[in-house]
Amino acid sequence: MQKSIIQKIVAETNEYEREPVPENKLKGSRSFLGMYAGEHTAGTEFVIGPLFVAHGVSAGDLIFGLLIGNLLAVLSWGLITGPIATKKRMTLYYQLERISGKQVVRWYNLVNALMFCFLAGSMIAVSATAVGIPFDLEMPTLQDWMPRTSGWVLTVLLMGGIITLVAIQGYNQVARFANVMSPWMILIFLAAGITGLSQLGVTSLDGFIATAKEVIWTGIPLAGMSKFTIWHVIFFAWFCNMAMHIGMSDLTILRYAKSWKYGFFSFAGVYLGHFFAWIASGILYAVFLQADSSSQEFAPGAIAYQTLGVAGAVCVVVAGWTTANPTIYRAGLALQAIFPKVSTWKITAVVGGITSLAACFPALVMKLLDFVALYGLLLMPMGAVIFADFYFSRKMGFQEEQALNSGSGFSLPAFLSWILTLGFCLFLNLYYGVEIFFLGLPGWFVAVLIFVVLSRIKYPLSKFQTV
């Protein structure tokens, strides 16, 4: 029987899910520059920038907070994730399985995949807000949790299907799409900032400073929104991708890197996306609010279209796409680790379906800041486990890759590090009022400490050494 088109596309695809990436499959610097620039100059930027405006961040707090927080994020990718990725060259999921065992990693992968699905779903929803403009689609508002119309649902499902077709083709197609689209998106964000400032009447540097303080980032939150300070900006910029760097999800991507230093190429994403693009999209939202200060509509497509016309709407579509693509790819690999006998492309197709259904709910966009913080927090402890296993196992006297070397499917130290760390973070939140944005840093150190102590008790190195 003749193979289907999709089967033909993926017949030769090998993602090396359960083996190190071979030398001849490693990627050069351009692949990672394009991937990071495309993924982080993307759909989330059209949401996060305006949400900072809505939360009343002042202009000074935004600028200095982003400079510091993004630097910390780049250092986390370059110094923590990159060296482990290029030494082991395995996916996060297989590497974690060798440490914690199949029973633990199965639950972790399920949580991981669901979080990726929801994140990708929010980006599909962002794209849909632009696709729906020609059809006068009713857009979601800041208070919406449920879909408003059937037209919205159909638009989201259509976008999800197209994006999934790209993701199932594997890393090469995902990276190629990002490389092609990212330079154009960066120019659109530049145009957005310049055009938005012009519409706000800015004609000089002094005028920009005054407008930034008095009109855009006024330091006064919108009604019903909490107040953000410089600390919120620093920790959000650092930890909005916590799952990727100190949470180690980007081991899956950086395992293809020729050098560990490619982790520093994340600067192409965070300083173009999490700095420049957040500022530009904040300007767009200020223009939108100037036109109708009482509007509760929160649709990135409509916001960009008002300032940039068709080019802005198209940019929103592509920006959501370039974020959803690698996110669906990662989610597919997470579930493939649970079902290793099922081909990755089939699982990725299922993930795309789940993601598209989740995207129908606008709450994923309206609560994106909180969701991103929660998503990183849930996955962070296992990144700390991988870090501790890689750097401290021999030095601290316990066996590395415990599940693999002991023949066990369940590592108690890894499991308790995950559960107890989340319990510790919940305790800080409930009893001391520590906001979710600030829990990742103390939680990471607690996870490392718990894993090292319990591993020395459960898997002492002497137990595995030949006498």
N, C-alpha and C positions, 0 to 999 in steps of 0.2 A: 504493500500500500504506500502511495506517495506521501511523503512527510508534509505536514502543514507548513505554512509560511513561517510561523513562529518557531516551530521545531527546526527549520532550516537555519534560521537566524542564530539560534543558540546551540546548534549541534556541536560546533567546535569550541564553545566557550568553556574555559576551565578557570574557576575562581580560586583554586587551591585552598579549599575550605578546611582540609584536615592535613595539610602538609606545608612546609615552608615554601615561600615563593622562590622559584629557581632564578639563578643569576641572570639568565637570558631574558627574563620577563620584567626586569626592573625598569622603572620609569625615570626619565630625566627631570630636570628642574622645571621645565615649562609646564609639564603635566600638573605639578603640584601648585605652581603659581596660579594657573588657570582654575584649578579645582577650588582653591581657597578663595580666590577673588570672586569666582562665580557663586560659590555657596554662601559667602558672607556679605556679598553685595547683592542682596537678594530680597525675597518677599518679606522676611521678618523685619527688614529695615523700614518698610512702609508702614509697619505697625508700631514698632518700638519707639522710633523717633517721635511720632505724634503722642504716644502714651507718656513720654517724658514731659511733653508740654502740658498734657492733661493733669499730671501729678504735680505740677507747679515747681519743676526744677528751675533754679535761677541760671542765668547765662554763665556766670563764672563757675558755679558748681558743675555745670555740664561739661565745659571745656576741660577744666583741670581733672575732673573725675574720669573723663574718657581717656585722656592722655595717660593717666596712671593705671587705670584698670586694664586698658588694652595692652599696655606694656607687660603687666603681670601675666596676662593671658598668653602672649607670645612666648614669654620665658617658660611658662608651663608646658606649652607644646614642644618647644625646642630642647629644654633640659630634662623633662620628665618623660614625655611620650616618645619623642624621636629616637633616643638611644635604645629603648626597649624594643621598639618596633623593628628597627633595622638589625638588631642582634638576634631576635627570635624569628622574625618574618612570618608570624602566624596571625590568624584573625584573633580578635579579642576573645571570641567565643571558644575557640579550640584551646587557646592558651589558658583561659580560665578553667576549662574542663580538666586540664592536666594538673591544675593546682587544687581545685575545690571538689572535683568529681562530678560525674554526670548528674547525680540526683540534685545537687545544689545548683549547678549551672542551668539545668532545665528550667527551674523556677526563675532564675535570673534572666535567662534568655526570653522567657515569656513576658516578664515585666519590661525588659528592654525593647522588645518588638512592639509592644503596645504603646510605649512612650514614643517611639519613632513614628508609629502610625499616626498618633494624635498630632505630633509636630508636623509631619508631612501633610496631614489633613488640614491644618490651619493654613498652610501655604497654598494648597489647592483652593481653599476658600478665598484667600487673598486674590489669586488669579481670577476667580469667578466674579469678583466685584468689578473687574475691568471688562471681562467678556460680556457681562450683562448690560453694559452701558448702551449699546446700539438698540437693545430690545426694551429699553426703559424698565429694566428689572428693579423691583423694589429692594432697596439695600438694607442690610442689618444696621441696628443702632447699638449704642454702648450698653444698653440694658438687655439686648436680645440673647437668649440662650438657645431657643428653638428656631428652626427654619420658618420663614414667614410665608413663602409661596411655593407651589410646585415648580414654577419656573426656576427658582433658585436651586432646588434639588436637581433638576435635570441639567442645569448648567454645570453644577459641581461634578456630577457623575460623568459628564462628557469630558471635562478637563482631567479628571482622575484617570479615565481610561487611556487618554492620549499619553499622559505622563508615565503611566505604568508600562506602556509599550516600549518606551525608551529605557526605563530602569531594568527591565528583564534582560536586556542585551549585555549587562555586565559592566564592569568598571571602565573598560575602554570607551564605550559609548557615552557613559555618564561623564567621564573626563573630557571627551571630545566636545560634547554639547556645551559644557561649562567654558571651555577654551574659546569657542566660537562666540558665545553670547556675552561673556563678562566684560570685554573692552567696551562694547556698545552700551551696556547698562551703566558703566561708570560715567560715560559721557552724558547719559541721560540724567543721572543724579546731579552732575555738575550743572547742566542746563536748568534743572529744577531749582537748584539753590539760587542761581543768578536771576532767573525769571521771577521766582517768588519774591526775592528781595526787591526787584524792580517794581512789582505790583504793590509792595508795601511802602514804596516811595523812597527806597534807599538809593542814594547817588554818591555816597562817599564813605570812607572808613569810619569817620565819626558818626555818620548817619546809621551805619550798620550797628555800631556799638550801642547807640541809643535805642534803636529799634529792637535789637536783641534783648536788651534789659527791660524795655517798657512794653513791648508788644508780643514778642515770641516766647521767651523764657522769663516770665515775669516774677517767678517765685511764688505765685498764687495758684493753687490747684483749682480745677473746675469743680463745680458742685458735685458732691458725692465721691470725690477722689481724695486719697490720702496724700500727705505732703512728703516729697522726696528731697533728701539732702545730698551733699557731695559723697557721703558714704554709701548711699544707695546706688549712685552712679558708678563709683569705683567697684563695688562688689558685684553689681549686675554685669558690668562690662567684663570683669574678670571671670565670673562664674556662669554667665549665660550659656557658655559652651563647656561647663564643668564636666559634663558626661564625655565630651570629646577628648579633653586633655588629661586632667588628673583622674577622670573616670575611665580613661584609656580606650574609649571607643575608636579613636583614630589610629589605634594599632592596626586596624583592619585596612585603613587607607595607606598609612605610612610604611607598611610592610613592603610596599612596592618601591620605596625610595632608594636611590643609589647611595645616599648618605644620610646619616642621622640629623645632619644640619638642616635638612629640608623641612624639619618641624618649624624652623624659624620663618619659613615662607608663609606661615599663617599671618604674618604682618600684612601681606597683600590683601587678606580678607578683613582683618579687624580695623586697620587704619583707613581703608577705603570704605568698608561697610559699616563697622561699628563706631566709626568716628565721623567720617565725612558724610556717609549716607544717612546716619541718624540725624545729623544736623540739617541736611537738605530736606529730609522728609518732615522734620519738625517745622521748617519754614513753610512747606506746603500746607501743613495743617493750620498754621497761623493764618495763611491766606484764606483758607477755607472758612475758618471761624470769623474772619473779618467780613466775609460776604454774608454770613448768617450766624451770628453769635449764639443764637438759641437752638441751632440744629443739634440733634442728638445722633444724627447719622454718622457712622464710623465705617467708611468703605474706602480702602486705599485706592481702588481703581478710580472712583469718583473724585477723590482728593487730588490725585495726579492729573486726571483729565481736565479739571478746572483750570490748572495752571499751564499744562504742557500740551493739552489737546490729545490727538490720537497717539502721538509718540509716547506721552506719559502713560496712557492706558495700556499700550503694547508693552512698555517696560514693566508694568506691574504684572502682566501675564507672564512674561519671560522670567521676571525675578522670582515669582512664586514657583515657577517650573524648576529653576536651577537649584532651589533649596529642596524641593520635594523629591527630585531625582535621586541624589545620593542618600537621602534619608530613607526612601523606600528600599534602596539597594542594601543599606545597612540592616533594615528591619528584616529583609529577606534572608540575609546571612544569619541573623539571630535565630530565626525559626528553623533555618536549615540545619543548625547545630542540634536542634531537638529532633528533627526528622532527617537524619543524614542520608537515608536511602532515597529520599525524594529529591529530584533535581532542583537546583537553585532557582531556575527560571519559573518553574511551576509554583514554588512557594512565594516568589516575588510577585507573581500574578495574583495570588490569593491576598497577599499583603496589600497590593494596590486596591483590591476590592474593599477590604476593611477600611483602608485609609480614605477612600472616596466616600464611603458611608459616614465616617466620622466627620468629614469635611462639611457635611450638610448642616452641622450645628455651629452657628456663629459664636457660641461661647468660647470655642477654641481660639478665636481671634481676640475677642474682648478681654479675656483673662490671660493673654499670652505671657505677660511678665511673670505672673504667679505660676503658670504652668511650666514655663521654662526653668524656673528656679526649683520647682518640685521634681521635675524630670531629672535634672542633674543631681539633685540630692539623693534620690532613690538609687541611682546607679553608682554614685561616687565611692561608696565603701569597697566595692569590688575592684575598682581601680587602685585603691590604696593597698588592697591585698596583693595585686599583681606587682606593684611597686616594692612592697616589703619582701615578697618572695624573690624578686630579681636582685635586689641590692643587699638584703640583710640575712638571707638564709644561711649562707656559709659563715658570714661574720658573726652572727648571733647564735650559731650552733643548732640550727634546725634544718630538716631536710627540705630541699627545694622541690617544686612540683609534687606536692605530697600525695595527691591521689594517684598519679601515674606511678610513682616509685613504691608506693605501699600496696598498690593493687586494689585500692578502695574506691568506691563510687561516691563516697561522702566524706568530706573534710570538715570536722567539727570546728576547727579554728576559723576557717573561711566563712562557714555559715554563721557562727556567732559574731564574727566581725561585722557582717552585714546587718544582722538583726539588732545587735546591741548598739551599734552606731546609730541606726535609725531611731531606736528607743531613746538614746541620749539626746539626739536632735529634737525629738518630740518633747522631751522633758524641758529642754531649754526654751522651746517655743511656748509651751503651755504654762509653765510655772515662773519663767523669768521674762516672758514677753519678747524673746529674741525673734525678730522677723525672719522669714524664710530665706531672704537674700543673704543673711549673715551666718547661716548654720553650716555651710559647706566647709569653711576653713577649720573650725575646731573639730568638726566631724571627721575630716580626713585624718588628722593627727590621732584622734581616738581610735579610728579603724586600724591604722598602722600599729599602734600600741597593743591593741587587743590581739591582733593576728600574731605579732611577734611573741608575746607572752604565752599565749595558748599553744603556739607551734612548738615552743621550746619544751613545753610540758608533754604534749601529745606526740610530737615527731622529733625527739632529740636526735641530733646528728649521729651520735654514738650507736644508736639503734640500727642504723643502716650501714655502718662501716664494718668491713671485714676485720675480724680480730686476727 
